[in-house]
């Protein structure tokens, strides 16, 4: 099955700076890569996703890049704000709807 | 659009007891998932339903866990008997297809 590794496990950034989270996957058949944000005690919520036929996708301050050859993808958050503080999970699926999640990155934005 | 509903939100039981969780997916979503999220980890898929049929239950500990989705709508997940290591948040998610999954608020289970 798919194995997703995520780094770093914790990330502390100054408000206004950028944050980058990286994930690698093992199954070359994976073709869908979502990112979820989970605030303390709340449900994971999809913030952005990318499919294997696209190399980069951007939505306001959030962007995701995908390198299929190297089997890694990254989440970029620019101009971080305190409300960006949360746990972020990457995931991958080979198209059978079964998501394999990374272990999560706890992002803390310092005011 | 109403979201995925789960109940109860919290449950505390002693080891070897039984417990059941309920999930009501978003209307029209054929696919339903149960995940286990242990503190500090990402969600781990336990079982996936397509309508009322099981698509994948390869990571479900079948000696103690069971799940059903009668009539292809609501689903229940049962643990019998519970162990200490079952303490986790149990998340239900549903999807219409094309991968995107919507999560419910979860049930936090504590086994003492």
Interface residues (C-beta under 8 A of the other chain):
Chain A: X1 X4 X6 X32 X34 X36 X42 X43 X44 X45 X46 X49 X89 X91 X93 X95 X96 X97 X98 X99 X100 X101 X102 X103 X104
Chain B: X31 X40 X41 X42 X43 X44 X45 X48 X55 X56 X58 X91 X95 X97 X99 X100 X101 X102 X103 X104 X105 X106
